[in-house]
Amino acid sequence: MNIAHWSTMDTQVGPFTAVVASDGAVLASGWTAEVELLTEAIAPSLRPAELRRRRDLGEVSSAIRRYHAGEFDAVDGIEVRQRSGEFREHAWQVLRTVPAGKRLSYADYADLLGRPSAVRAAASACARNAAALFVPCHRVLRTGGGLGGFRWGVQVKRWLLDHESPR
């Protein structure tokens, strides 16, 4: 992969940046204006040789705007490309099936993955997720409902969970 594009847009919870491969797949995303923080999270085999800024990333930018406007499934159809071991890649795919408004504990998530004893591995998959929002790791909480950590800050995680809560 040679060239990827990136864009930052303002959201209600702060700047959001996405890095997208030339074919439109999201390689990394999160609530930051610092694209370097995102490129560091991209697997070396997928890391682009060159990054070019764009004002708009087409479908990806549209999905980000629509999600933040309350159309939570807008991000579901966007392709995401992440590489890691078999367990993490499976974990990220499964996490994409968790609907907005649903909250899981790390133990529930491990069960959903078919590996009930792999709670720490499930938590690690969330922590290593490079494509926040598109792979909704913010929907996974500590047992007992505590927020736990979030790469983009607990205040962002709280906002996302509140935003997705039925009114």
Disulfide bonds with the S-S distance in Angstrom:
none
